[in-house]
Amino acid sequence: MKDIELKLKGMHCKSCVILVNDALTDIKGVKSANANLEKSNVKISFDDNLVKEKQLIDAIEKEGYKVNK
């Protein structure tokens, strides 16, 4: 398992948090995703043998949010 924290841009309400969390947890290999509106970030725990960081970023950006690298 690997844990990462990504800074996000564009989240402005609780629905945004739910969208980000759902987009990530729908990916096979993601154990948990916890987006935080106040900190504008998301903490993700995932199996890096099944999913790569780029796939996580792509899923977030597909929902319309920007990942600050």
N, C-alpha and C positions, 0 to 999 in steps of 0.2 A: 504494500500500500504506500501511496505517496500523498502528501498533503501540500497544497499550494494556496496562496492567497493572491487574488487578482484585484486590482483597482478598476472600478467601472465608472463610466461617464454616461449619464442619461437616465439614471433611475430617479424617479421623483415621487413615487407613491408605493403603497403596499402591493398593488397589483403588479408593479414592476418586479418587486422582490419575488412574488409567486411565479411570474413568467421565467425569470432567470433560474430559480430553483428547479422548476419543472423541466425546463429545456435541458438542464444538466443531468438531472436524475433519470431522465428518459434514455440516457446513453448507457449502453451495457459496459459495466466496469466501474461506474461511478457509485461509490458507497453513500456519499452524502454531499449536499451542497447547501451552504447557509449564507445567503445574501444578506447584507446589512445596509439598510437605507441610509442611516445616519453617517456611517463610515464610507459609504459608496464603494463597498468591496464585496467579494464573495470568497468564502473559504470552501475548498473542495477537497474531498478525500476520494482517491480513485486508485484502481489497479493499473499501474503503468505498463503492465504486460498486455492489457486489453484495450486501453485507450491512451492516446497521446495528448499532450497539452494543447496542441494546435486544434484538435477536434473539439476540445472544451471551449477554446476561444471562438472558433467558428460557430458553435451552437449559440453562444452569447450574442455574437454580432449578427447572426441570422434573426434574432429577436429584436434587433434595432439598437443595441447598446454598444458602446465603444469600450474596448479593453485598453487601458493605459499600461504599456509594457515598460 
